[in-house]
Amino acid sequence: MEPAAPRMRVDKWLWQARFFKSRSLAAGCVTGGHLRVNGNRAAKASAAVGPGDVLTFPQGRLIRVVKIVALGTRRGPAPEAQALYEDLSPPDEQERKPVPPIARIEGNSRPTKRDRRKLDLDRRGPLE
């Protein structure tokens, strides 16, 4: 009889891997039906995950697809958290494109209210 592979709660792993600021936010994503583990919707935040599992969930405007490489022991610094997963998400060119500041293009010191609206629209993208 071989020992069982190590497992961890999915909300705790998402928090340790720094995808969410708190475990409550991670649990809300899971219980809201937004997280898939290996293609199947996870119903509870206590769902067990381990190395080799693939998680799919929304983060901002992006859909993240990550493969769990290791389980963490603590919520450490970002380089330690990035070692816990392999990012399988396709790169989104529009997300990486920098938004030029409108006020500097026009030579003004501060953007107007209209300019701020344009900047916010560029950062968020068109309404869905």
C-alpha positions, 0 to 999 in steps of 0.5 A: 500500500503506497502512501497518499500524495500530499494534498492541501485546501485549494483556498489555502494554496491560492493564498500561499501562491499569492493569487489572492490577498486573503484566504477569504477572497480565495474561498469566495472565488471557489464557492462562487463557482469560478474555480475549476480543478482539472476541468471540473468546477470546485464546489467547496474551498476545502477541495483538496489539490496537489502537485500535478493539478491544473487550476483555472480561475479569473483574476482581473480581466484575465483567465489564469491557468496554472499547474501546481508544481509544489505545495507551500508551507507558508505564504512567503515572498513572491519568488517563493510563491512563483516556485509553487506553480507553472503558468499555462495561461496564454500571454495577452498582448493587450494586457501587456501594452503600456498606456501612455499618459495623456497629460504628458502627450498634450504637455499639461501638468495634470490630466483633465477629468475627460483625460482621466476617463480615457485613461480608465477606459484604456486600462479597463478595456471596453465594457463587456 
